[in-house]
Amino acid sequence: MTGQMPLDPQIARILAERSPLPRHMLPIGELRSGLNSRTSANQTKVGKVEDLHVTSEQTDVPIRIYWPFGRPDGCFLFFHGGGFVGGSLDTHDHICRDICLAANCVVIATDYRLAPEHPFPSALHDCAAVLSWVVSHGGFLGLDDPKIVVGGDSAGGNLATVLVARSRQRREGRISGQVLIYPITDVPRLSRTSYVENGAGYGLSSDDMLRFWRDYAGEAPDVNDPAIAPVRSSELAGLPDTLVITAEFDPLRDEGEEYARRLMEAGVPTTLTRYDGAIHGFVRMGSEVRLAAQALRQISQWLGERFSDQEPHAHHRQVAKASEVGRNGIGS
């Protein structure tokens, strides 16, 4: 139950320093400017960083590749968040660097096209093109037999799990896992408890989500289409090991946890961790924020287990208590 613990003091201070803006009412340029502001100045040194383009039938998709100092153990394909309308290679650069070093893996970030100029399914098309490129370029990445994990935060989590499901259906390469950080898994449902309790005052608002959804999916999307709302899918069995991270004070908390539980019911080995005292977007706050650092450690450890096959594939982990997650790392 939310509200058991107060908002984390570090996160509360950052939230109080932000200028409250009616993001749902802003022109797209102003909205993007706010969404794309950096939340951490930390820049972890990695072995090498290279900006490239992946050519698809529709466009050239910018990507940024991060290599560790030694031989990588695997590849993490990461899709940034930003409500499908914002975010970039730069907004999540520090996350990619931290994970690259801590998990000793190649990290590939994707600068997919944004709504409303490029609504659904443009972003999916771009991300799918990059996934296909990654599957076929293991040698270039320094991986003879590439172990690939796909993930993302918020909107990027939506894109990640949709593409992983498609890859399974089409048998397009082996995906070792998926990492979903406070993912969008459903259309905005204002009646959800997490929307009611956290829909205002914690950064991401209910009005923001309605705006993002309208820009991405249009006025009348098929709410049962799993390509838009993966929690509605009836075919979740066979998906790879999954890590789902949610935040206590986040309107998206309940849909992320519902998706995790549906994966568990379908027999997918799933780790679900709710971070007590956290808000949507907290992982972007950087390793100087305690809960963000803890989440990045959990993600990196989980990735390392997938790349080394240390973790057994026949169990599920239930969501940890919010008060335990934030303080003791239970579920990590």
Buried (B, 14 or more C-beta within 10 A) or exposed (E): EBEEBEBBEBBBEBBEEEEEEEBBEBEBEEBBEEBBEEBBEBEBEBBEBEEEEBEBEEBEBBBBBBBBEEEBBBBBBBBBBBBBBBBBBEBBBBBBBBBBBBBBBBBBBBBBBBBBEBBBBBBBBBBBBBBBBBBEBBEEBBBEEBBBBBBBBBBBBBBBBBBBBBBBEEEBBEBBBBBBBBBBBBBBBEEBEBBEBBBBEBBBBBBBBBBBBBBBBBEEBEEEBBBBBBBBBEEBEEBBBBBBBBBBBBBBBBBBBBBBBBBBEBEBBBBBBBBBBBBBBBBBBBBEBBBBBBBBBBBBBBBBBBBEEEBEEEEBBEBBBBBBBBBEBBBB
